[in-house]
């Protein structure tokens, strides 16, 4: 019913930048909070950053000052600008979106399929 399409991942050298996008489509009435998670090989998935419907943001300490989350409500899209990338940022990045769907009561959460970010010399 609701689809999330991620893009923007790839291979980048340390110190470089990438911008991830996650666009939601389908039977959407309104989107609530949006966030980004990541999962490195052999590690648990961790929260990177979230942005509320009111624009408040939270960041993991490991990315604070380097990553910026933003949203475009008209496009149902959340972005993650990643600067000063480090090898330890290497992971699969997943977007997560809370959605109020047309014809369905309550809030549902959806995951993107993930996009690979590799930071290496």
C-alpha positions, 0 to 999 in steps of 0.5 A: 500500500505504501512504498519507500524508494531509497536512492543515493548510496554508493562508494565514496572516499573518506572525507567525502559526501553523499546525499540519500533520498527516500520517497514515499508513495501510495495511499498516504494521507499524511506522514508523521516522523521520518528517520534513518537507520543503518546496519553495518556487517555483523552489527545491529541496526542502529538509529542514525537520525529522526525528524518529526512532523514539526521539524525537530531532529535527533542525531546519534552522537557518532554522526552529530555535526556531520549528517543532516536530516531534512524533509520535503512534505510536498514530495513525501521525501526525507533526505540524509546529507552525509558529510565528512564520511568515515570508514565506520559509516559504512553500512546499509542505510534504511529509511523509516517513515510513519504514515497515516494512510487513506482509508486506514485508521492509525499510524503505520510504520514502513521501511525502505529496502536499504541502500549501501554506503561504502566509505573506503580509500 
